[in-house]
Amino acid sequence: MAQDSVDLSCDYQFWMQKLSVWGQASTLETQQDTCLHLAQFQEFLRKMYEALKEMDSNTVFERFPTIDQLLAKACWNPFILAYDESQKILIWCLCCLINKEPQNSRQSKLNSWIQGVLSHILSALRFDKEVALFTQGLGYAPVDYYHGLLKNMVLSLASELRENHLNGFNTQRRMTPERLASLSRVCVPLITLPDVDPLVEALLVCHGHEPQEILQPEFFEAVNEAILLKKISLPMSAVVCLWLRHLPSLEKAMLHLFEKLISSERNCLRRIECFIKDSSLPQAACHPAIFRVVDEMFRCALLETDGAPEIIATIQVFTQCFVEALGKENKQLRFALKTYFPYTSPSLAMVLLQDPQDVPREHWLQTLKLISELLREAAEDQTHGSRRGPLESWFLFIHFGGWAEMVAEQLLRSAAEPPAALLWLLAFYYSPHDGRQQRAQTMMAHTAEITHEIIGFLDQTLYRWDRLGIESPRSGKLARELLKELRTQV
């Protein structure tokens, strides 16, 4: 390993001198010498890339202080660019120098310089001089020509990819998997260029017919990073394709949302809603596969935090945004409710998905009794192999916080003896771990004990509202007044 490092350093000095002599291969002598060494230089580039990909940008410049000069000289030599895989390997080497998160102006300038060099590589032609004379004769400056060429090339490739997607099993007209993989790799350093957006979108939407993913993981990671940092804006269809094809990107998007919520000093309900909508996750979750992954990550966060009120509030806000997006996408559901909530009866899911505000006041009690009946049936299901149970049912119920508020309000407004169905919902929401017998004891308890239970529930709810800056417009004032009154009775 040490000997390889010494050999690479010696080779580096040799090729640096060669490139300085060659320049842009403008004389016959330099052209002949360049052609004689093209294969050897490509092999050197390959070894250089193998070394660079194991280092970060700072380490690269510590070991090879003039690496940017070496690569620049190679990129402006048309013979090197035209030879075999040299152009591709140069792109790989340049990508190793990019700082994903620039810490200072020098690193930012380096990133901009690399993007400029990559644009030059992609727009370079073998007959560059002749083309330059032609474009100048038409009144175009070289910089305008290269920009236009890059834009047209991107549009052409995007069009070819769309045709490739439509051709299906017509293998004669399909783009080869190797070419698709190569395109995705080339796009990595260019993703944040506005002109490249159509190509990025076309690559994400174009599905091959191979059993394994053919696009490079680095491509998915770079696109996802750019989306999360708002450096690019892609249609929702492309974002959905990204998260369906690359699970780590979806998981990172969820973690990014959690980080934003945690780092924010105070999260009121409206702020949580802004963060969630800005993440594009509710819109993407209209696809059941994405919804299931997002929901499972919420479940894990809830278990890890022992049901923290912040997590419950986030789940409830996310569910509201998801239901809103689902309604906007299509009046008729593209997917059955069973695909979103596979362990829930469709009738229960349908009732819970309603907005409580849309239910007429005279039907509140009837609707809550139906929810209680369906939830109780699911929670106490003893069928062998059934995935339904208390915790699964409770996790479903907490998605829809509006119904829990309605239960509290109905109990507080009830002048007569509280309905057993509502007491069961209260006991279940407050103590999902309790067994059937314990919940029955709670429901049959003395009135004073029921009052204590209601006080506990209200205390928890009001604490959550205060902690998150949430005030329920319907129940807040009433709950505070009746909590005060109940405490005087105990």
C-alpha positions as CSV (number, residue, x, y, z in Angstrom):
1,M,0.0,0.0,0.0
2,A,2.8,2.4,0.9
3,Q,4.7,1.5,-2.3
4,D,1.5,2.3,-4.3
5,S,1.3,5.7,-2.6
6,V,4.9,6.5,-3.6
7,D,4.4,5.3,-7.2
8,L,1.3,7.5,-7.5
9,S,3.2,10.5,-6.2
10,C,6.0,9.9,-8.7
11,D,3.5,9.4,-11.6
12,Y,1.7,12.6,-10.5
13,Q,4.8,14.7,-10.9
14,F,5.6,13.1,-14.3
15,W,2.1,13.8,-15.7
16,M,1.9,17.3,-14.3
17,Q,5.0,18.1,-16.3
18,K,3.6,16.4,-19.4
19,L,0.3,18.3,-19.2
20,S,2.2,21.6,-18.8
21,V,4.1,20.9,-22.0
22,W,1.1,19.7,-24.0
23,G,-1.2,22.7,-23.1
24,Q,-4.2,22.4,-25.4
25,A,-2.3,20.4,-28.0
26,S,-2.2,23.3,-30.4
27,T,0.9,22.1,-32.3
28,L,1.6,19.0,-34.3
29,E,4.4,18.0,-32.0
30,T,2.3,18.2,-28.8
31,Q,-0.5,16.4,-30.6
32,Q,1.7,13.5,-31.6
33,D,3.2,13.2,-28.1
34,T,-0.3,13.4,-26.5
35,C,-1.6,10.6,-28.7
36,L,1.4,8.4,-27.8
37,H,0.6,8.7,-24.1
38,L,-3.2,8.7,-24.0
39,A,-3.6,5.1,-22.8
40,Q,-1.0,5.5,-20.1
41,F,-2.5,8.8,-19.0
42,Q,-6.0,7.2,-18.8
43,E,-4.6,4.5,-16.6
44,F,-3.0,7.1,-14.3
45,L,-6.3,8.9,-14.1
46,R,-8.0,5.7,-13.0
47,K,-5.5,5.1,-10.3
48,M,-5.8,8.7,-9.2
49,Y,-9.6,8.3,-8.9
50,E,-9.2,5.2,-6.8
51,A,-7.1,7.2,-4.4
52,L,-9.3,10.3,-4.4
53,K,-12.6,8.6,-3.7
54,E,-11.2,7.4,-0.3
55,M,-10.4,10.9,0.9
56,D,-12.4,14.0,1.7
57,S,-11.8,17.3,-0.1
58,N,-9.4,18.7,2.5
59,T,-7.3,15.6,2.6
60,V,-7.0,15.6,-1.2
61,F,-5.5,19.1,-1.3
62,E,-3.2,18.3,1.6
63,R,-1.7,15.4,-0.4
64,F,-2.0,16.8,-3.9
65,P,-1.9,20.6,-3.6
66,T,-2.0,21.2,-7.3
67,I,-4.7,18.6,-8.2
68,D,-7.1,21.2,-9.5
69,Q,-4.4,22.5,-11.9
70,L,-3.6,18.9,-13.1
71,L,-7.3,18.2,-13.8
72,A,-7.9,21.6,-15.4
73,K,-5.0,21.1,-17.8
74,A,-6.4,17.6,-18.7
75,C,-10.0,18.9,-19.2
76,W,-8.8,21.6,-21.7
77,N,-7.0,19.1,-23.8
78,P,-9.4,18.0,-26.6
79,F,-7.3,14.8,-27.3
80,I,-7.6,13.6,-23.7
81,L,-11.4,14.3,-23.6
82,A,-11.9,12.4,-26.9
83,Y,-10.0,9.3,-25.8
84,D,-11.9,6.2,-24.6
85,E,-13.1,6.7,-21.0
86,S,-10.8,9.6,-20.1
87,Q,-13.7,12.1,-20.1
88,K,-15.8,10.0,-17.7
89,I,-12.9,9.4,-15.3
90,L,-12.0,13.1,-15.3
91,I,-15.6,13.8,-14.2
92,W,-15.3,11.2,-11.4
93,C,-12.1,12.9,-10.2
94,L,-13.6,16.3,-10.2
95,C,-16.6,15.0,-8.2
96,C,-14.2,13.9,-5.5
97,L,-13.1,17.5,-5.0
98,I,-16.6,18.9,-4.4
99,N,-17.5,20.0,-0.9
100,K,-21.0,18.9,-0.1
101,E,-21.3,21.5,2.6
102,P,-18.8,24.4,2.0
103,Q,-17.5,25.9,5.2
104,N,-15.9,29.0,3.7
105,S,-15.6,31.1,0.6
106,R,-12.6,29.2,-0.8
107,Q,-14.6,25.9,-0.8
108,S,-17.6,27.6,-2.3
109,K,-15.4,29.1,-5.1
110,L,-13.9,25.7,-5.7
111,N,-17.4,24.2,-6.1
112,S,-18.3,26.9,-8.6
113,W,-15.1,26.4,-10.5
114,I,-15.7,22.6,-10.7
115,Q,-19.2,23.2,-12.0
116,G,-17.7,25.4,-14.7
117,V,-15.2,22.8,-15.7
118,L,-17.8,20.1,-15.8
119,S,-20.0,22.3,-18.1
120,H,-17.0,22.7,-20.4
121,I,-16.4,19.0,-20.5
122,L,-20.0,18.2,-21.4
123,S,-20.1,20.9,-24.1
124,A,-16.6,20.1,-25.6
125,L,-16.5,18.9,-29.2
126,R,-13.7,17.4,-31.3
127,F,-14.1,20.2,-33.9
128,D,-14.3,23.0,-31.4
129,K,-12.3,25.5,-33.4
130,E,-14.5,25.1,-36.5
131,V,-17.7,25.3,-34.4
132,A,-16.3,28.5,-32.7
133,L,-15.7,30.1,-36.1
134,F,-19.2,29.2,-37.2
135,T,-20.9,30.5,-34.1
136,Q,-18.9,33.7,-34.1
137,G,-19.9,34.3,-37.7
138,L,-23.6,34.1,-36.6
139,G,-22.9,36.6,-33.9
140,Y,-22.9,34.3,-30.8
141,A,-20.2,34.5,-28.1
142,P,-18.7,31.2,-27.0
143,V,-20.2,31.4,-23.6
144,D,-23.7,31.7,-25.1
145,Y,-23.0,28.9,-27.4
146,Y,-21.9,26.5,-24.7
147,H,-24.9,27.4,-22.5
148,G,-27.3,26.8,-25.4
149,L,-25.5,23.5,-26.3
150,L,-25.8,22.2,-22.8
151,K,-29.5,23.2,-22.6
152,N,-30.3,21.5,-26.0
153,M,-28.3,18.4,-25.1
154,V,-30.2,18.1,-21.8
155,L,-33.6,18.5,-23.6
156,S,-32.5,16.0,-26.2
157,L,-31.5,13.4,-23.6
158,A,-34.7,14.0,-21.6
159,S,-36.7,13.4,-24.8
160,E,-34.8,10.2,-25.5
161,L,-35.4,9.0,-21.9
162,R,-39.2,9.7,-22.3
163,E,-39.3,7.7,-25.5
164,N,-37.3,5.0,-23.8
165,H,-39.9,4.9,-21.0
166,L,-42.7,4.6,-23.6
167,N,-41.0,2.0,-25.7
168,G,-41.3,-0.6,-23.0
169,F,-40.2,-4.0,-24.2
170,N,-39.0,-2.7,-27.6
171,T,-35.4,-3.6,-26.9
172,Q,-34.1,-2.2,-30.3
173,R,-35.2,1.3,-29.4
174,R,-34.5,1.2,-25.7
175,M,-31.5,3.0,-24.0
176,T,-29.1,0.4,-22.6
177,P,-28.8,0.0,-18.8
178,E,-25.1,0.9,-19.0
179,R,-25.9,4.2,-20.7
180,L,-28.6,5.0,-18.1
181,A,-26.2,4.3,-15.3
182,S,-23.5,6.4,-16.9
183,L,-26.0,9.3,-17.4
184,S,-27.0,9.2,-13.7
185,R,-23.3,9.3,-12.7
186,V,-22.5,12.2,-15.0
187,C,-25.5,14.2,-13.6
188,V,-24.3,14.0,-9.9
189,P,-22.1,17.2,-9.9
190,L,-24.5,19.0,-12.2
191,I,-27.8,18.5,-10.4
192,T,-28.1,22.0,-9.0
193,L,-27.7,23.6,-12.5
194,P,-31.2,24.8,-13.5
195,D,-30.8,23.7,-17.1
196,V,-30.2,20.1,-16.0
197,D,-33.6,19.8,-14.2
198,P,-35.4,18.2,-17.2
199,L,-32.7,15.4,-17.4
200,V,-32.8,14.7,-13.7
201,E,-36.6,14.5,-13.8
202,A,-36.5,12.2,-16.9
203,L,-34.0,9.9,-15.2
204,L,-36.1,9.6,-12.1
205,V,-39.3,8.9,-14.0
206,C,-37.8,6.5,-16.5
207,H,-38.1,2.9,-15.2
208,G,-36.0,0.2,-16.7
209,H,-37.0,-3.4,-17.0
210,E,-34.1,-4.9,-15.2
211,P,-34.6,-6.8,-11.9
212,Q,-32.2,-4.4,-10.0
213,E,-31.9,-0.6,-9.9
214,I,-29.6,0.6,-12.6
215,L,-29.3,4.3,-11.6
216,Q,-26.3,5.1,-9.3
217,P,-27.0,5.4,-5.6
218,E,-24.9,8.6,-5.6
219,F,-27.4,10.1,-8.1
220,F,-30.3,9.5,-5.8
221,E,-28.5,10.8,-2.8
222,A,-27.4,14.0,-4.6
223,V,-30.9,14.7,-5.9
224,N,-32.4,14.1,-2.5
225,E,-29.9,16.3,-0.8
226,A,-30.6,19.1,-3.3
227,I,-34.4,18.7,-2.7
228,L,-34.1,18.9,1.1
229,L,-31.9,22.0,0.9
230,K,-34.2,23.6,-1.6
231,K,-31.5,23.9,-4.3
232,I,-33.7,22.3,-6.9
233,S,-37.4,22.1,-7.4
234,L,-38.8,19.0,-9.2
235,P,-42.5,18.0,-9.9
236,M,-44.1,15.9,-7.2
237,S,-44.2,12.9,-9.6
238,A,-40.4,12.9,-9.8
239,V,-40.0,13.3,-6.0
240,V,-42.4,10.3,-5.5
241,C,-40.3,8.2,-8.0
242,L,-37.1,9.2,-6.1
243,W,-38.5,8.0,-2.7
244,L,-40.1,4.9,-4.2
245,R,-36.8,3.8,-5.9
246,H,-34.4,4.7,-3.1
247,L,-35.6,4.0,0.4
248,P,-32.6,5.7,2.1
249,S,-33.6,9.0,0.5
250,L,-37.1,8.8,2.0
251,E,-35.7,7.9,5.4
252,K,-33.4,10.8,5.2
253,A,-36.3,13.2,4.3
254,M,-38.1,12.0,7.4
255,L,-35.0,12.5,9.6
256,H,-34.5,15.9,8.1
257,L,-38.1,16.8,9.2
258,F,-37.4,15.5,12.7
259,E,-34.2,17.6,12.9
260,K,-36.0,20.8,11.9
261,L,-38.7,20.2,14.5
262,I,-36.2,19.4,17.2
263,S,-33.9,22.4,16.4
264,S,-36.8,24.9,16.4
265,E,-37.0,26.7,19.8
266,R,-40.8,26.6,20.1
267,N,-43.1,24.7,17.8
268,C,-46.6,26.0,17.8
269,L,-49.2,24.0,15.8
270,R,-49.0,26.3,12.8
271,R,-45.2,26.1,12.7
272,I,-45.3,22.3,12.8
273,E,-47.8,22.4,9.9
274,C,-45.5,24.7,7.9
275,F,-42.5,22.4,8.4
276,I,-44.5,19.3,7.4
277,K,-46.1,20.9,4.3
278,D,-42.7,22.2,3.3
279,S,-41.2,18.7,3.4
280,S,-43.5,17.5,0.6
281,L,-44.0,14.3,2.6
282,P,-47.8,14.5,3.0
283,Q,-48.2,15.0,-0.8
284,A,-45.8,12.1,-1.5
285,A,-47.6,9.9,1.1
286,C,-50.6,9.8,-1.2
287,H,-48.8,6.8,-2.6
288,P,-49.4,4.0,0.0
289,A,-45.9,2.6,-0.1
290,I,-44.5,6.0,1.0
291,F,-47.3,6.5,3.6
292,R,-46.5,3.1,5.2
293,V,-42.8,3.9,5.6
294,V,-43.5,7.4,7.0
295,D,-46.1,6.0,9.4
296,E,-43.7,3.3,10.6
297,M,-41.1,5.9,11.3
298,F,-43.6,7.9,13.3
299,R,-44.5,4.7,15.2
300,C,-40.8,4.2,16.1
301,A,-40.4,7.8,17.2
302,L,-43.5,7.4,19.4
303,L,-42.2,4.3,21.1
304,E,-38.7,5.7,21.6
305,T,-40.1,8.8,23.3
306,D,-42.8,7.0,25.4
307,G,-45.6,8.8,23.7
308,A,-44.1,12.3,23.9
309,P,-46.8,15.0,23.3
310,E,-44.7,16.6,20.6
311,I,-44.6,13.4,18.6
312,I,-48.4,12.9,19.0
313,A,-49.0,16.5,17.9
314,T,-46.7,16.0,14.9
315,I,-48.5,12.8,13.9
316,Q,-51.9,14.5,14.1
317,V,-50.8,17.5,12.1
318,F,-49.1,15.2,9.5
319,T,-52.4,13.2,9.2
320,Q,-54.4,16.4,8.6
321,C,-52.0,17.5,5.9
322,F,-52.0,14.0,4.4
323,V,-55.9,13.8,4.3
324,E,-55.9,17.3,2.7
325,A,-53.4,16.2,0.0
326,L,-55.4,13.1,-0.6
327,G,-58.5,15.1,-1.2
328,K,-56.8,17.5,-3.6
329,E,-55.1,14.7,-5.6
330,N,-58.4,13.1,-6.6
331,K,-62.0,13.1,-5.7
332,Q,-62.0,9.3,-6.0
333,L,-59.2,7.5,-4.2
334,R,-56.7,6.0,-6.5
335,F,-55.9,3.4,-3.9
336,A,-58.1,1.5,-1.5
337,L,-58.0,2.7,2.2
338,K,-56.8,-0.8,3.1
339,T,-53.5,-0.1,1.4
340,Y,-52.9,2.8,3.8
341,F,-54.2,1.1,6.9
342,P,-53.8,-2.6,6.2
343,Y,-54.6,-3.8,9.8
344,T,-57.7,-1.6,10.2
345,S,-61.2,-2.3,9.0
346,P,-62.1,0.0,6.1
347,S,-65.3,1.2,7.9
348,L,-63.3,2.4,10.9
349,A,-60.7,4.1,8.7
350,M,-63.5,5.8,6.7
351,V,-65.1,7.2,9.8
352,L,-61.9,8.5,11.3
353,L,-60.8,10.1,8.0
354,Q,-63.8,12.5,8.2
355,D,-63.1,16.0,9.6
356,P,-64.9,16.2,12.9
357,Q,-65.9,19.8,12.1
358,D,-67.9,18.5,9.1
359,V,-70.1,16.3,11.4
360,P,-73.3,18.1,12.4
361,R,-73.5,18.6,16.2
362,E,-76.6,16.5,16.6
363,H,-74.7,13.5,15.1
364,W,-71.6,13.8,17.4
365,L,-72.7,11.3,20.0
366,Q,-73.8,8.8,17.4
367,T,-70.5,9.1,15.5
368,L,-68.4,8.7,18.6
369,K,-70.4,5.7,19.7
370,L,-69.7,4.1,16.3
371,I,-65.9,4.9,16.6
372,S,-65.9,3.4,20.1
373,E,-67.7,0.2,18.9
374,L,-65.3,-0.3,16.0
375,L,-62.2,0.5,18.0
376,R,-63.2,-1.7,20.8
377,E,-63.9,-4.6,18.4
378,A,-60.4,-4.1,16.9
379,A,-58.6,-3.6,20.2
380,E,-60.1,-6.7,21.8
381,D,-59.8,-8.9,18.7
382,Q,-58.4,-12.3,19.9
383,T,-58.3,-13.9,16.4
384,H,-55.2,-16.1,16.0
385,G,-52.6,-14.4,13.9
386,S,-54.5,-11.1,13.8
387,R,-52.3,-8.0,13.7
388,R,-55.1,-5.9,15.2
389,G,-54.9,-5.2,19.0
390,P,-54.8,-2.5,21.6
391,L,-51.6,-0.8,20.6
392,E,-52.3,-1.0,16.9
393,S,-55.8,0.5,17.4
394,W,-54.5,3.2,19.8
395,F,-51.8,4.2,17.3
396,L,-54.5,4.6,14.6
397,F,-56.8,6.6,17.0
398,I,-54.1,9.1,18.0
399,H,-53.6,10.1,14.3
400,F,-57.0,11.8,14.5
401,G,-56.8,14.2,17.4
402,G,-60.0,16.0,16.6
403,W,-62.1,13.0,17.6
404,A,-60.3,12.8,21.0
405,E,-61.1,16.5,21.6
406,M,-64.8,15.8,20.7
407,V,-64.9,13.0,23.3
408,A,-63.6,15.3,25.9
409,E,-66.1,18.0,25.0
410,Q,-69.1,15.5,25.0
411,L,-68.1,14.2,28.4
412,L,-67.7,17.7,29.8
413,R,-71.1,18.9,28.4
414,S,-73.0,15.7,29.5
415,A,-75.4,16.6,32.3
416,A,-76.6,13.0,32.7
417,E,-74.5,9.9,33.4
418,P,-71.7,9.8,30.8
419,P,-72.3,7.2,28.0
420,A,-70.3,4.0,28.4
421,A,-69.0,4.2,24.9
422,L,-67.4,7.6,25.5
423,L,-66.0,6.5,28.8
424,W,-64.4,3.5,27.1
425,L,-62.8,5.9,24.5
426,L,-61.5,8.1,27.3
427,A,-60.0,5.1,29.2
428,F,-58.6,3.7,26.0
429,Y,-57.0,7.0,24.9
430,Y,-55.6,7.6,28.3
431,S,-54.4,4.0,29.2
432,P,-54.0,1.9,26.0
433,H,-51.8,-0.6,27.9
434,D,-54.6,-1.5,30.3
435,G,-56.4,-4.8,29.6
436,R,-60.1,-5.3,28.9
437,Q,-60.9,-6.0,32.5
438,Q,-59.0,-2.9,33.8
439,R,-60.8,-0.6,31.3
440,A,-64.1,-2.1,32.4
441,Q,-63.3,-1.4,36.0
442,T,-62.5,2.2,35.1
443,M,-65.9,2.5,33.3
444,M,-67.8,1.0,36.3
445,A,-65.9,3.0,38.9
446,H,-67.5,5.4,41.3
447,T,-68.5,8.9,39.9
448,A,-65.6,10.5,41.9
449,E,-63.1,8.2,40.2
450,I,-64.5,9.0,36.8
451,T,-64.2,12.6,37.6
452,H,-60.5,12.0,38.6
453,E,-60.0,10.2,35.3
454,I,-61.5,13.2,33.3
455,I,-59.4,15.6,35.3
456,G,-56.3,13.6,34.4
457,F,-57.2,13.5,30.8
458,L,-57.8,17.2,30.7
459,D,-54.6,18.0,32.5
460,Q,-52.7,16.0,29.9
461,T,-54.5,17.6,27.0
462,L,-54.1,21.2,28.3
463,Y,-50.4,20.5,29.2
464,R,-49.9,19.4,25.6
465,W,-51.6,22.5,24.3
466,D,-49.5,24.8,26.5
467,R,-46.3,23.0,25.7
468,L,-46.8,23.3,21.9
469,G,-48.6,26.6,21.9
470,I,-51.8,24.9,20.8
471,E,-55.2,26.2,21.8
472,S,-58.2,24.2,20.5
473,P,-60.7,26.8,19.2
474,R,-63.6,24.6,20.1
475,S,-62.7,23.0,23.4
476,G,-59.9,25.1,24.9
477,K,-62.0,27.7,26.9
478,L,-64.6,25.2,27.9
479,A,-62.1,22.6,29.0
480,R,-60.3,25.2,31.3
481,E,-63.5,26.4,32.8
482,L,-64.9,22.9,33.5
483,L,-61.5,21.7,34.8
484,K,-61.6,24.4,37.4
485,E,-65.2,23.4,38.3
486,L,-64.4,19.7,38.5
487,R,-61.5,20.4,40.9
488,T,-63.8,22.2,43.3
489,Q,-66.1,19.2,43.4
490,V,-63.4,16.6,44.2
